Amino acid sequence: MTIATAQVGNATSAAANIYVSTGNTAITSLTMCNWGPNQIYANLYVVPNGNSAGTGTIALSNVLITSGETAQLYMFAEKLLLGPNDTIRANTSIATVTAITSYTKL
């Protein structure tokens, strides 16, 4: 397995890529850590290649993450399968979040 990390920007900007699939991959876990002093709200999008983040691709909406907490947004027995150039994107209400994605190539 491999790990990718990304800083997540705030909601005033477009959802940022936190993972871009290179080939066929399986997401094994995804967490977001709020290391700042204030609570935040996070949105998570699973976006097929060529599409945009929006209402048709949102997977989790307005997830509350309090100060100093980590939210496990994806950690199931089933894997989230992505094709080439599919992306996982996120935005948050405040830019104090680090996203960590664990994945494996298929």
C-alpha positions as CSV (number, residue, x, y, z in Angstrom):
1,M,0.0,0.0,0.0
2,T,1.0,3.6,-0.6
3,I,0.1,6.8,1.2
4,A,-0.7,10.2,-0.3
5,T,-1.0,13.4,1.8
6,A,-2.5,16.8,0.8
7,Q,-3.3,20.1,2.4
8,V,-7.0,20.9,1.9
9,G,-7.9,24.5,1.0
10,N,-11.0,26.4,2.2
11,A,-14.5,26.5,0.7
12,T,-14.0,29.8,-1.1
13,S,-11.9,27.9,-3.6
14,A,-12.8,25.0,-5.8
15,A,-12.5,21.5,-4.4
16,A,-8.8,20.5,-4.4
17,N,-7.4,17.2,-5.5
18,I,-6.4,15.1,-2.6
19,Y,-5.7,12.0,-4.7
20,V,-5.4,11.4,-8.4
21,S,-5.4,7.8,-9.6
22,T,-2.6,6.8,-11.8
23,G,-3.9,3.7,-13.4
24,N,-6.4,1.4,-11.6
25,T,-6.2,1.8,-7.9
26,A,-8.2,0.8,-4.8
27,I,-8.6,3.3,-1.9
28,T,-8.2,1.5,1.4
29,S,-8.6,4.4,3.8
30,L,-9.1,8.2,3.8
31,T,-8.8,10.5,6.8
32,M,-8.9,14.2,7.4
33,C,-7.2,15.8,10.4
34,N,-8.2,19.2,11.6
35,W,-5.0,20.5,13.2
36,G,-6.3,24.1,13.7
37,P,-8.0,25.7,16.7
38,N,-11.5,25.9,15.2
39,Q,-14.1,23.4,14.1
40,I,-14.4,22.9,10.3
41,Y,-16.9,21.4,7.8
42,A,-15.5,19.2,5.0
43,N,-16.9,18.1,1.7
44,L,-15.6,15.1,-0.1
45,Y,-16.1,14.3,-3.8
46,V,-15.3,11.2,-5.8
47,V,-14.9,12.5,-9.4
48,P,-14.6,10.3,-12.5
49,N,-12.0,11.4,-15.1
50,G,-13.3,14.3,-17.1
51,N,-16.0,15.4,-14.6
52,S,-16.1,18.2,-12.1
53,A,-16.7,18.3,-8.3
54,G,-20.3,19.2,-7.6
55,T,-23.7,17.8,-6.5
56,G,-23.4,14.8,-8.9
57,T,-20.1,13.7,-7.4
58,I,-20.3,14.6,-3.7
59,A,-19.8,11.6,-1.4
60,L,-19.8,13.4,2.0
61,S,-21.3,16.8,2.7
62,N,-20.6,19.2,5.5
63,V,-18.8,16.7,7.8
64,L,-18.0,18.4,11.1
65,I,-14.5,17.9,12.3
66,T,-13.7,19.6,15.6
67,S,-10.4,21.1,16.6
68,G,-7.6,18.5,17.0
69,E,-9.8,15.7,15.7
70,T,-9.4,13.3,12.8
71,A,-12.3,12.0,10.8
72,Q,-12.1,8.6,9.2
73,L,-14.1,9.3,6.0
74,Y,-13.4,6.0,4.3
75,M,-12.3,2.9,6.0
76,F,-14.4,-0.1,5.1
77,A,-13.9,-3.7,4.2
78,E,-15.0,-2.8,0.7
79,K,-12.5,-0.8,-1.4
80,L,-13.3,2.3,-3.5
81,L,-12.1,1.4,-7.0
82,L,-10.8,4.2,-9.2
83,G,-9.8,4.2,-12.9
84,P,-7.0,6.3,-14.6
85,N,-7.2,10.0,-13.7
86,D,-10.2,9.6,-11.4
87,T,-9.8,12.0,-8.5
88,I,-10.8,12.4,-4.9
89,R,-11.4,16.1,-4.1
90,A,-12.2,18.0,-1.0
91,N,-12.9,21.5,0.4
92,T,-13.3,22.7,3.9
93,S,-14.6,25.8,5.7
94,I,-11.1,26.7,7.0
95,A,-7.8,25.6,5.6
96,T,-6.5,23.7,8.6
97,V,-6.9,20.2,7.3
98,T,-4.5,17.5,6.1
99,A,-6.0,14.6,4.1
100,I,-4.3,11.2,4.1
101,T,-5.3,8.6,1.5
102,S,-4.0,5.0,1.6
103,Y,-4.3,3.2,-1.7
104,T,-3.0,0.2,-3.7
105,K,-2.5,-0.3,-7.4
106,L,-4.5,-3.0,-9.1
